[in-house]
Protein backbone atom coordinates (compact mmCIF):
# COMPACT_ATOMS: atom_id res chain seq x y z
CA UNK A 1 0.00 0.00 0.00
CA UNK A 2 1.60 3.23 -1.18
CA UNK A 3 0.55 6.09 1.13
CA UNK A 4 2.98 8.71 -0.23
CA UNK A 5 1.76 12.18 -1.16
CA UNK A 6 2.16 12.69 -4.90
CA UNK A 7 0.07 15.58 -6.22
CA UNK A 8 0.99 14.72 -9.82
CA UNK A 9 -0.86 11.40 -9.65
CA UNK A 10 -4.06 12.66 -8.02
CA UNK A 11 -7.13 11.79 -10.02
CA UNK A 12 -10.31 12.63 -8.16
CA UNK A 13 -13.72 11.53 -9.21
CA UNK A 14 -16.97 12.67 -7.70
CA UNK A 15 -17.62 10.22 -4.88
CA UNK A 16 -21.25 9.66 -4.18
CA UNK A 17 -20.67 7.71 -1.01
CA UNK A 18 -23.39 6.67 1.34
CA UNK A 19 -22.93 7.71 4.93
CA UNK A 20 -21.86 4.14 5.75
CA UNK A 21 -19.21 4.22 3.01
CA UNK A 22 -17.89 7.55 4.28
CA UNK A 23 -17.71 6.22 7.83
CA UNK A 24 -15.88 3.12 6.59
CA UNK A 25 -13.36 5.22 4.66
CA UNK A 26 -12.70 7.59 7.55
CA UNK A 27 -12.34 4.77 10.05
CA UNK A 28 -9.96 2.93 7.73
CA UNK A 29 -7.90 6.11 7.43
CA UNK A 30 -7.76 6.52 11.21
CA UNK A 31 -6.94 2.85 11.75
CA UNK A 32 -4.10 3.05 9.23
CA UNK A 33 -2.80 6.49 10.23
CA UNK A 34 -0.22 4.85 12.48
CA UNK A 35 0.52 2.25 9.75
CA UNK A 36 -0.91 -0.55 11.89
CA UNK A 37 -4.55 -1.58 11.53
CA UNK A 38 -5.07 -3.81 14.55
CA UNK A 39 -7.59 -6.61 14.91
CA UNK A 40 -9.56 -4.53 17.44
CA UNK A 41 -9.65 -1.57 15.04
CA UNK A 42 -10.87 -3.82 12.23
CA UNK A 43 -13.53 -5.27 14.54
CA UNK A 44 -14.68 -1.76 15.44
CA UNK A 45 -14.98 -0.79 11.77
CA UNK A 46 -16.97 -3.94 11.07
CA UNK A 47 -19.29 -3.12 13.97
CA UNK A 48 -20.10 0.17 12.22
CA UNK A 49 -20.43 -0.99 8.60
CA UNK A 50 -21.48 -4.17 6.82
CA UNK A 51 -18.93 -6.60 5.41
CA UNK A 52 -19.61 -5.75 1.76
CA UNK A 53 -19.12 -2.02 2.40
CA UNK A 54 -15.94 -2.70 4.39
CA UNK A 55 -14.27 -4.65 1.59
CA UNK A 56 -15.50 -2.32 -1.16
CA UNK A 57 -14.18 0.77 0.63
CA UNK A 58 -10.99 -0.99 1.77
CA UNK A 59 -10.13 -1.70 -1.88
CA UNK A 60 -10.66 1.96 -2.75
CA UNK A 61 -8.71 3.13 0.31
CA UNK A 62 -5.72 0.92 -0.50
CA UNK A 63 -5.49 2.44 -3.98
CA UNK A 64 -5.45 6.03 -2.68
CA UNK A 65 -2.50 8.01 -1.41
CA UNK A 66 -2.71 10.33 1.63
CA UNK A 67 -3.59 13.41 -0.41
CA UNK A 68 -6.39 11.59 -2.19
CA UNK A 69 -7.70 10.19 1.10
CA UNK A 70 -7.83 13.54 2.87
CA UNK A 71 -9.35 15.23 -0.18
CA UNK A 72 -12.03 12.58 -0.52
CA UNK A 73 -12.91 12.77 3.17
CA UNK A 74 -13.12 16.56 3.26
CA UNK A 75 -15.06 16.77 -0.03
CA UNK A 76 -17.54 14.10 1.04
CA UNK A 77 -18.17 15.62 4.46
CA UNK A 78 -18.48 19.17 3.15
CA UNK A 79 -20.39 18.53 -0.07
CA UNK A 80 -22.57 15.50 0.48
CA UNK A 81 -24.39 16.86 3.56
CA UNK A 82 -24.21 13.41 5.10
CA UNK A 83 -23.75 15.01 8.50
CA UNK A 84 -25.98 18.05 7.90
CA UNK A 85 -23.44 20.41 9.50
CA UNK A 86 -23.46 18.33 12.70
CA UNK A 87 -20.11 16.63 12.92
CA UNK A 88 -20.42 15.45 16.53
CA UNK A 89 -21.27 11.87 15.57
CA UNK A 90 -18.44 11.80 13.02
CA UNK A 91 -15.86 12.91 15.58
CA UNK A 92 -17.31 10.53 18.17
CA UNK A 93 -16.78 7.68 15.69
CA UNK A 94 -13.22 8.81 15.02
CA UNK A 95 -12.42 8.93 18.75
CA UNK A 96 -13.94 5.50 19.35
CA UNK A 97 -11.94 4.14 16.42
CA UNK A 98 -8.73 5.66 17.73
CA UNK A 99 -9.29 4.12 21.17
CA UNK A 100 -10.46 0.73 19.80
CA UNK A 101 -7.07 -0.81 20.52
CA UNK A 102 -6.74 0.87 23.91
CA UNK A 103 -4.96 4.11 23.08
CA UNK A 104 -4.99 7.03 20.68
CA UNK A 105 -1.61 7.15 18.99
CA UNK A 106 0.15 10.40 18.11
CA UNK A 107 -0.74 9.93 14.43
CA UNK A 108 -4.40 9.18 15.21
CA UNK A 109 -4.58 12.27 17.43
CA UNK A 110 -2.96 14.39 14.72
CA UNK A 111 -5.48 13.18 12.13
CA UNK A 112 -8.37 13.84 14.51
CA UNK A 113 -7.17 17.35 15.34
CA UNK A 114 -6.38 18.25 11.71
CA UNK A 115 -9.71 16.99 10.40
CA UNK A 116 -11.52 18.88 13.12
CA UNK A 117 -9.72 22.10 12.08
CA UNK A 118 -10.41 21.56 8.39
CA UNK A 119 -14.10 20.79 8.82
CA UNK A 120 -14.93 23.33 11.53
C-alpha positions as CSV (number, residue, x, y, z in Angstrom):
1,X,0.0,0.0,0.0
2,X,1.6,3.2,-1.2
3,X,0.6,6.1,1.1
4,X,3.0,8.7,-0.2
5,X,1.8,12.2,-1.2
6,X,2.2,12.7,-4.9
7,X,0.1,15.6,-6.2
8,X,1.0,14.7,-9.8
9,X,-0.9,11.4,-9.7
10,X,-4.1,12.7,-8.0
11,X,-7.1,11.8,-10.0
12,X,-10.3,12.6,-8.2
13,X,-13.7,11.5,-9.2
14,X,-17.0,12.7,-7.7
15,X,-17.6,10.2,-4.9
16,X,-21.3,9.7,-4.2
17,X,-20.7,7.7,-1.0
18,X,-23.4,6.7,1.3
19,X,-22.9,7.7,4.9
20,X,-21.9,4.1,5.8
21,X,-19.2,4.2,3.0
22,X,-17.9,7.6,4.3
23,X,-17.7,6.2,7.8
24,X,-15.9,3.1,6.6
25,X,-13.4,5.2,4.7
26,X,-12.7,7.6,7.5
27,X,-12.3,4.8,10.1
28,X,-10.0,2.9,7.7
29,X,-7.9,6.1,7.4
30,X,-7.8,6.5,11.2
31,X,-6.9,2.8,11.8
32,X,-4.1,3.1,9.2
33,X,-2.8,6.5,10.2
34,X,-0.2,4.9,12.5
35,X,0.5,2.2,9.7
36,X,-0.9,-0.6,11.9
37,X,-4.6,-1.6,11.5
38,X,-5.1,-3.8,14.6
39,X,-7.6,-6.6,14.9
40,X,-9.6,-4.5,17.4
41,X,-9.7,-1.6,15.0
42,X,-10.9,-3.8,12.2
43,X,-13.5,-5.3,14.5
44,X,-14.7,-1.8,15.4
45,X,-15.0,-0.8,11.8
46,X,-17.0,-3.9,11.1
47,X,-19.3,-3.1,14.0
48,X,-20.1,0.2,12.2
49,X,-20.4,-1.0,8.6
50,X,-21.5,-4.2,6.8
51,X,-18.9,-6.6,5.4
52,X,-19.6,-5.8,1.8
53,X,-19.1,-2.0,2.4
54,X,-15.9,-2.7,4.4
55,X,-14.3,-4.7,1.6
56,X,-15.5,-2.3,-1.2
57,X,-14.2,0.8,0.6
58,X,-11.0,-1.0,1.8
59,X,-10.1,-1.7,-1.9
60,X,-10.7,2.0,-2.8
61,X,-8.7,3.1,0.3
62,X,-5.7,0.9,-0.5
63,X,-5.5,2.4,-4.0
64,X,-5.5,6.0,-2.7
65,X,-2.5,8.0,-1.4
66,X,-2.7,10.3,1.6
67,X,-3.6,13.4,-0.4
68,X,-6.4,11.6,-2.2
69,X,-7.7,10.2,1.1
70,X,-7.8,13.5,2.9
71,X,-9.3,15.2,-0.2
72,X,-12.0,12.6,-0.5
73,X,-12.9,12.8,3.2
74,X,-13.1,16.6,3.3
75,X,-15.1,16.8,0.0
76,X,-17.5,14.1,1.0
77,X,-18.2,15.6,4.5
78,X,-18.5,19.2,3.1
79,X,-20.4,18.5,-0.1
80,X,-22.6,15.5,0.5
81,X,-24.4,16.9,3.6
82,X,-24.2,13.4,5.1
83,X,-23.7,15.0,8.5
84,X,-26.0,18.1,7.9
85,X,-23.4,20.4,9.5
86,X,-23.5,18.3,12.7
87,X,-20.1,16.6,12.9
88,X,-20.4,15.4,16.5
89,X,-21.3,11.9,15.6
90,X,-18.4,11.8,13.0
91,X,-15.9,12.9,15.6
92,X,-17.3,10.5,18.2
93,X,-16.8,7.7,15.7
94,X,-13.2,8.8,15.0
95,X,-12.4,8.9,18.7
96,X,-13.9,5.5,19.3
97,X,-11.9,4.1,16.4
98,X,-8.7,5.7,17.7
99,X,-9.3,4.1,21.2
100,X,-10.5,0.7,19.8
101,X,-7.1,-0.8,20.5
102,X,-6.7,0.9,23.9
103,X,-5.0,4.1,23.1
104,X,-5.0,7.0,20.7
105,X,-1.6,7.1,19.0
106,X,0.1,10.4,18.1
107,X,-0.7,9.9,14.4
108,X,-4.4,9.2,15.2
109,X,-4.6,12.3,17.4
110,X,-3.0,14.4,14.7
111,X,-5.5,13.2,12.1
112,X,-8.4,13.8,14.5
113,X,-7.2,17.4,15.3
114,X,-6.4,18.3,11.7
115,X,-9.7,17.0,10.4
116,X,-11.5,18.9,13.1
117,X,-9.7,22.1,12.1
118,X,-10.4,21.6,8.4
119,X,-14.1,20.8,8.8
120,X,-14.9,23.3,11.5
